[in-house]
């Protein structure tokens, strides 16, 4: 059967989880203000969000192996919708932990989606163009991210009460509760709307005819399969590289808000105005990310994916050094450029690691999705550095904290170069 309609439907799912990822990143700052918490406590949003990916990846792979890629996509959409719609009762209860639970359930769904959709795309055509095909589908992930950022900036950040964090700290309990309730009403609206959109998408895919590529075997030999795939050096190293890449991506896209807010408040702006402008720079970063991904996909006609991964990794390291060293807008411009360097990393690591796994790709995909745990583990470490305010006798801790993404890019670069050399030999 033709792959066009199934390819379009599955590719649209890439945009849907991109939306979830990037409406959530600015919520670290938003929840910190609304609940009067530190950056570290606000970063628990990312712990819950990416923890769901980690916990559900292998159960998703077993489910997909038992049933089909289509069933995995439907399960993912169902959990995604359930988590998003849980924001309404979470707001009614008014406890931060309830929102963390909603994020966790939502990302259990995203784990199903990513474990299903990425290898599903790889099966929709010749194996020799699989990595390019996945890069093309992944181009639409940041399109959803752009919409998520735009919604976060215009319908959440800009509409929250403009009272600063310092002013909120002075409110008595009654005033604080009233302000919190009003701000949470603003925050949950986009999540309720996307929940309804996901329900509609669930019904469209449910009644659509989808190919059964890669669904021939339903036998589950869990430990034997894991032993087989982790015996492959390029797969094992790919999981490690993916862990650090996702950590770097989430750190750069989450803490651009803190980085930009520090820069713009240093120029004399108010806190909310600085936050909104920082989110605008985040959108610029994502636009650059999208353009760069299309360019990288085009360059793969001439350069092997692993070599291109190493080149982009080196560029990311150079720009991250600029983020650390510069304490003005130049550092923010460098942080935008880092996004362009990250554009091809996730799908390229993914494609390289799954190359030649055949039906084992379902469990291989799960290992790579579990590696998204890097987005849960590393951002809180960076948040702890940012909470210090200054380090080394007055150097901005926000700048210094980007040494963590720098280390991550070293690991990604080494993986790309080692794979390139190994395959060249």
C-alpha positions as CSV (number, residue, x, y, z in Angstrom):
1,X,0.0,0.0,0.0
2,X,1.0,3.6,-0.4
3,X,3.0,5.1,2.5
4,X,1.9,8.7,1.9
5,X,-1.2,9.0,4.1
6,X,0.2,6.9,7.0
7,X,3.5,8.9,6.7
8,X,1.6,12.1,7.0
9,X,-0.5,10.9,10.0
10,X,2.5,9.6,11.9
11,X,4.6,12.7,11.1
12,X,1.8,14.8,12.5
13,X,2.3,12.9,15.8
14,X,5.9,14.3,15.8
15,X,4.5,17.8,15.9
16,X,2.1,16.9,18.7
17,X,4.8,15.7,21.1
18,X,6.9,18.7,20.0
19,X,4.1,20.9,21.2
20,X,4.0,19.1,24.6
21,X,7.8,19.4,25.0
22,X,8.1,23.1,24.4
23,X,5.0,24.4,26.0
24,X,6.4,22.7,29.1
25,X,9.9,24.1,29.2
26,X,8.9,27.6,30.2
27,X,6.6,26.1,32.9
28,X,9.7,25.6,35.1
29,X,9.8,29.4,35.5
30,X,6.0,29.8,35.6
31,X,5.5,27.2,38.4
32,X,8.4,28.6,40.3
33,X,6.6,31.9,40.5
34,X,3.1,30.6,40.9
35,X,4.0,28.3,43.9
36,X,6.8,30.6,45.2
37,X,9.5,27.9,44.7
38,X,13.2,27.9,43.8
39,X,14.4,27.1,40.3
40,X,15.4,23.6,41.5
41,X,11.9,22.9,42.8
42,X,10.4,24.2,39.6
43,X,12.7,21.9,37.6
44,X,10.7,19.0,39.1
45,X,8.4,19.6,36.2
46,X,11.2,18.2,33.9
47,X,11.8,15.3,36.3
48,X,8.1,14.3,36.1
49,X,8.0,15.0,32.4
50,X,11.0,13.0,31.2
51,X,10.6,10.4,34.0
52,X,7.4,9.3,32.2
53,X,9.5,8.6,29.1
54,X,11.9,6.5,31.1
55,X,9.3,4.4,33.0
56,X,7.1,3.6,30.0
57,X,9.7,3.0,27.2
58,X,10.1,-0.8,27.6
59,X,6.5,-1.5,28.6
60,X,5.6,0.4,25.4
61,X,8.0,-1.8,23.4
62,X,6.5,-5.0,24.8
63,X,3.0,-3.6,24.0
64,X,4.0,-2.7,20.4
65,X,5.7,-6.1,19.9
66,X,2.6,-7.9,21.1
67,X,0.2,-5.9,19.0
68,X,1.4,-3.4,16.4
69,X,2.9,0.0,15.7
70,X,-0.6,1.4,15.2
71,X,-1.8,0.1,18.6
72,X,1.2,1.8,20.2
73,X,0.4,5.1,18.5
74,X,-3.2,4.9,19.7
75,X,-2.2,4.0,23.3
76,X,0.2,6.9,23.2
77,X,-2.4,9.4,22.1
78,X,-4.9,8.1,24.7
79,X,-2.4,8.6,27.6
80,X,-1.3,12.0,26.2
81,X,-5.0,13.2,26.1
82,X,-5.7,11.8,29.6
83,X,-2.6,13.6,31.1
84,X,-3.5,16.9,29.4
85,X,-7.1,16.8,30.6
86,X,-5.9,16.0,34.1
87,X,-4.8,19.6,34.4
88,X,-8.4,20.6,35.2
89,X,-8.7,18.5,38.4
90,X,-5.1,19.4,39.3
91,X,-6.0,23.0,39.2
92,X,-9.1,22.4,41.3
93,X,-7.0,20.7,44.0
94,X,-4.3,23.3,43.7
95,X,-1.3,21.2,44.7
96,X,1.9,21.2,42.7
97,X,2.3,17.4,43.0
98,X,-1.0,16.9,41.1
99,X,0.4,18.8,38.1
100,X,3.5,16.7,38.3
101,X,1.3,13.6,38.1
102,X,-0.5,15.0,35.1
103,X,2.8,15.6,33.4
104,X,4.0,12.1,34.2
105,X,0.8,10.4,32.7
106,X,1.0,12.7,29.7
107,X,4.6,11.7,29.0
108,X,3.9,8.0,29.5
109,X,1.8,8.6,26.4
110,X,4.6,10.5,24.7
111,X,6.9,7.6,25.4
112,X,4.5,5.2,23.6
113,X,4.3,7.7,20.7
114,X,8.1,8.1,20.3
115,X,8.7,4.3,20.8
116,X,6.1,3.7,18.0
117,X,6.5,6.5,15.6
118,X,10.3,6.7,15.2
119,X,10.9,3.1,14.1
120,X,7.6,3.0,12.3
121,X,8.9,5.8,10.0
122,X,12.1,3.8,9.4
123,X,10.0,1.0,8.0
124,X,8.1,3.2,5.5
125,X,10.5,2.8,2.6
126,X,14.0,1.5,1.6
127,X,16.5,0.9,4.5
128,X,19.3,2.9,2.8
129,X,17.3,6.1,3.1
130,X,15.8,5.4,6.6
131,X,17.9,7.9,8.5
132,X,17.1,10.7,6.0
133,X,13.4,9.7,6.1
134,X,13.4,10.0,9.9
135,X,15.2,13.3,9.8
136,X,12.5,14.5,7.4
137,X,9.7,13.4,9.7
138,X,11.6,14.9,12.7
139,X,11.6,18.2,10.9
140,X,7.9,18.6,11.9
141,X,8.7,18.0,15.6
142,X,10.1,21.5,16.0
143,X,7.1,22.9,14.1
144,X,4.9,21.7,17.0
145,X,7.6,23.0,19.3
146,X,7.3,26.5,17.8
147,X,3.5,26.4,18.3
148,X,4.0,25.3,21.9
149,X,6.5,28.1,22.6
150,X,4.2,30.6,21.0
151,X,1.2,29.5,23.1
152,X,3.4,29.5,26.2
153,X,4.6,33.0,25.5
154,X,1.3,34.6,24.5
155,X,-1.4,32.6,26.3
156,X,0.5,31.8,29.6
157,X,3.5,33.9,30.3
158,X,2.1,37.2,29.0
159,X,-1.3,36.6,30.9
160,X,0.1,35.6,34.3
161,X,-0.1,38.3,36.9
162,X,2.9,40.6,36.3
163,X,3.8,40.6,40.0
164,X,7.5,39.7,40.4
165,X,8.8,36.8,42.5
166,X,10.1,39.1,45.2
167,X,6.7,40.8,45.4
168,X,4.9,37.5,45.6
169,X,7.1,36.4,48.5
170,X,5.6,39.3,50.6
171,X,1.9,38.3,50.1
172,X,0.0,36.9,53.0
173,X,-1.6,33.4,52.7
174,X,-5.0,34.6,51.5
175,X,-3.6,36.9,48.9
176,X,-1.2,34.2,47.7
177,X,-3.9,31.6,47.3
178,X,-6.1,34.0,45.3
179,X,-3.2,34.9,43.0
180,X,-2.2,31.3,42.6
181,X,-5.8,30.2,41.7
182,X,-6.0,33.0,39.0
183,X,-2.6,32.1,37.5
184,X,-3.4,28.4,37.4
185,X,-6.6,29.1,35.5
186,X,-4.5,30.8,32.9
187,X,-1.9,28.0,32.8
188,X,-4.2,25.1,32.3
189,X,-6.3,26.4,29.4
190,X,-3.9,25.5,26.6
191,X,-3.4,22.0,28.0
192,X,-7.2,21.4,28.0
193,X,-7.4,22.5,24.4
194,X,-4.5,20.3,23.2
195,X,-6.2,17.4,25.1
196,X,-9.2,17.7,22.9
197,X,-7.1,17.9,19.7
198,X,-5.3,14.7,20.7
199,X,-8.7,13.0,21.1
200,X,-9.6,14.0,17.6
201,X,-6.2,12.7,16.3
202,X,-6.8,9.4,18.1
203,X,-10.1,8.9,16.3
204,X,-8.6,9.8,12.9
205,X,-5.8,7.2,13.2
206,X,-8.2,4.6,14.8
207,X,-10.3,4.6,11.6
208,X,-7.4,4.9,9.1
209,X,-5.7,2.0,7.3
210,X,-2.1,1.8,8.4
211,X,0.7,-0.5,7.1
212,X,1.9,-3.5,9.1
213,X,5.6,-3.0,8.4
214,X,7.7,-4.5,11.2
215,X,4.6,-6.2,12.8
216,X,5.3,-9.7,11.5
217,X,6.6,-11.2,14.7
218,X,4.7,-10.9,18.0
219,X,6.9,-13.2,20.1
220,X,8.4,-11.6,23.1
221,X,11.9,-12.7,24.1
222,X,12.7,-9.7,26.3
223,X,16.0,-10.6,27.9
224,X,17.4,-12.4,24.9
225,X,16.5,-9.4,22.7
226,X,18.1,-6.9,25.1
227,X,21.3,-9.0,25.3
228,X,21.4,-9.2,21.5
229,X,21.0,-5.4,20.9
230,X,23.2,-4.2,23.8
231,X,26.0,-6.5,22.5
232,X,26.2,-4.1,19.5
233,X,28.7,-1.3,20.4
234,X,27.2,1.3,18.1
235,X,23.8,0.7,19.7
236,X,25.1,0.7,23.3
237,X,27.1,3.9,22.7
238,X,24.1,5.4,20.9
239,X,21.9,5.1,24.0
240,X,24.6,6.9,26.1
241,X,25.0,9.6,23.4
242,X,21.2,10.1,23.3
243,X,21.0,10.4,27.1
244,X,23.5,13.3,27.1
245,X,22.0,14.9,23.9
246,X,18.5,15.1,25.3
247,X,19.9,16.4,28.6
248,X,21.7,19.2,26.6
249,X,18.6,20.0,24.6
250,X,16.3,20.3,27.5
251,X,18.8,22.4,29.5
252,X,19.4,24.8,26.6
253,X,15.7,25.2,25.9
254,X,14.5,25.4,29.5
255,X,17.1,27.7,30.9
256,X,17.2,30.2,28.0
257,X,14.4,31.8,30.0
258,X,16.6,32.2,33.1
259,X,19.6,33.2,30.9
260,X,17.7,35.8,29.0
261,X,15.8,37.2,32.0
262,X,19.2,37.8,33.7
263,X,20.5,39.6,30.6
264,X,17.4,41.7,30.0
265,X,16.9,42.7,33.7
266,X,20.5,43.8,33.7
267,X,19.5,46.1,30.9
268,X,16.7,47.6,33.1
269,X,13.6,45.6,32.1
270,X,11.0,44.3,34.5
271,X,10.9,40.6,35.3
272,X,7.8,39.6,33.3
273,X,8.8,41.7,30.3
274,X,12.3,40.1,30.4
275,X,10.7,36.6,30.6
276,X,8.4,37.2,27.6
277,X,11.3,38.6,25.5
278,X,13.4,35.6,26.5
279,X,10.7,33.2,25.3
280,X,10.7,35.2,22.0
281,X,14.4,34.3,21.7
282,X,13.5,30.7,22.4
283,X,11.2,30.8,19.4
284,X,14.0,32.3,17.3
285,X,16.2,29.4,18.5
286,X,13.5,26.9,17.4
287,X,13.1,28.6,14.0
288,X,16.8,28.2,13.5
289,X,16.6,24.6,14.6
290,X,13.9,23.9,12.0
291,X,15.8,25.5,9.2
292,X,19.0,23.8,10.2
293,X,17.3,20.4,10.3
294,X,16.1,20.8,6.7
295,X,19.7,21.9,5.7
296,X,21.2,18.9,7.5
297,X,18.8,16.5,5.8
298,X,19.8,17.9,2.5
299,X,23.6,17.7,3.4
300,X,23.1,14.0,4.1
301,X,23.1,13.4,0.3
302,X,26.8,14.1,0.4
303,X,28.0,13.6,3.9
304,X,27.5,10.4,6.0
305,X,25.2,11.0,9.0
306,X,27.8,10.1,11.6
307,X,30.4,12.5,10.1
308,X,27.8,15.3,10.0
309,X,26.8,14.6,13.6
310,X,30.4,15.1,14.7
311,X,30.7,18.4,12.7
312,X,27.5,19.7,14.3
313,X,28.7,18.6,17.7
314,X,31.9,20.6,17.4
315,X,30.0,23.7,16.4
316,X,27.7,23.2,19.4
317,X,30.7,23.1,21.7
318,X,32.1,26.4,20.2
319,X,28.8,28.3,20.6
320,X,28.2,26.9,24.1
321,X,31.6,28.3,25.1
322,X,30.2,31.7,23.9
323,X,27.1,31.2,26.1
324,X,29.4,30.6,29.1
325,X,31.9,33.5,28.5
326,X,29.6,36.4,27.3
327,X,27.5,38.1,29.9
328,X,25.4,40.2,27.5
329,X,23.2,39.6,24.5
330,X,26.1,38.0,22.6
331,X,25.7,35.0,25.0
332,X,22.0,34.8,24.2
333,X,22.8,34.9,20.4
334,X,25.2,32.0,20.9
335,X,22.5,30.1,22.8
336,X,20.2,30.6,19.8
337,X,23.0,29.2,17.5
338,X,23.4,26.1,19.7
339,X,19.8,25.2,18.7
340,X,20.8,25.1,15.0
341,X,23.7,22.8,15.9
342,X,21.4,20.4,17.8
343,X,18.9,20.1,14.9
344,X,20.1,16.8,13.5
345,X,21.4,15.1,16.6
346,X,18.3,13.2,18.0
347,X,17.2,11.6,14.7
348,X,20.7,10.9,13.6
349,X,21.8,9.2,16.8
350,X,18.5,7.3,16.6
351,X,18.9,6.2,13.0
352,X,22.6,5.2,13.5
353,X,21.8,3.2,16.6
354,X,18.8,1.3,15.1
355,X,20.5,0.6,11.7
356,X,20.2,-3.1,10.8
357,X,18.2,-4.1,13.9
358,X,15.2,-5.4,11.9
359,X,12.4,-6.5,14.2
360,X,14.6,-5.9,17.2
361,X,14.2,-2.2,16.5
362,X,11.0,-2.1,18.7
363,X,13.1,-2.9,21.7
364,X,16.0,-0.9,20.4
365,X,13.7,2.1,20.1
366,X,12.7,1.6,23.7
367,X,16.3,1.8,24.9
368,X,16.8,5.1,23.0
369,X,13.5,6.5,24.4
370,X,14.6,5.5,27.9
371,X,17.7,7.6,27.2
372,X,15.4,10.6,27.2
373,X,15.8,10.3,31.0
374,X,18.7,12.7,30.4
375,X,16.1,15.4,30.2
376,X,15.0,14.5,33.7
377,X,18.3,14.0,35.4
378,X,20.5,16.8,34.0
379,X,18.2,20.0,34.2
380,X,17.8,19.8,38.0
381,X,21.6,19.7,38.3
382,X,21.8,22.9,36.2
383,X,19.0,24.4,38.2
384,X,21.0,23.8,41.4
385,X,23.9,25.7,39.9
386,X,21.6,28.6,38.8
387,X,20.2,28.9,42.3
388,X,23.7,29.7,43.6
389,X,23.3,33.2,42.0
390,X,27.1,33.7,41.5
391,X,30.1,31.4,41.5
392,X,33.9,31.8,41.6
393,X,33.7,35.2,43.3
394,X,31.0,36.9,41.2
395,X,30.7,35.1,37.9
396,X,27.0,34.6,37.0
397,X,25.9,31.1,37.9
398,X,23.5,31.1,35.0
399,X,26.4,31.4,32.6
400,X,28.6,28.9,34.5
401,X,25.7,26.3,34.5
402,X,26.1,25.9,30.7
403,X,29.2,23.9,31.3
404,X,26.9,20.9,31.6
405,X,25.5,21.1,28.0
406,X,29.1,21.7,26.9
407,X,30.2,18.3,28.4
408,X,27.1,16.7,26.8
409,X,28.1,17.9,23.4
410,X,31.6,16.5,23.8
411,X,30.1,13.0,24.3
412,X,27.8,13.4,21.3
413,X,30.7,14.6,19.1
414,X,32.9,11.6,20.2
415,X,30.0,9.2,19.3
416,X,29.6,10.7,15.9
417,X,33.3,10.6,15.1
418,X,33.9,7.1,16.5
419,X,30.9,5.8,14.4
420,X,32.2,7.5,11.3
421,X,35.7,6.1,11.7
422,X,34.4,2.6,12.5
423,X,32.1,2.6,9.4
424,X,34.8,4.1,7.2
425,X,37.2,1.3,8.1
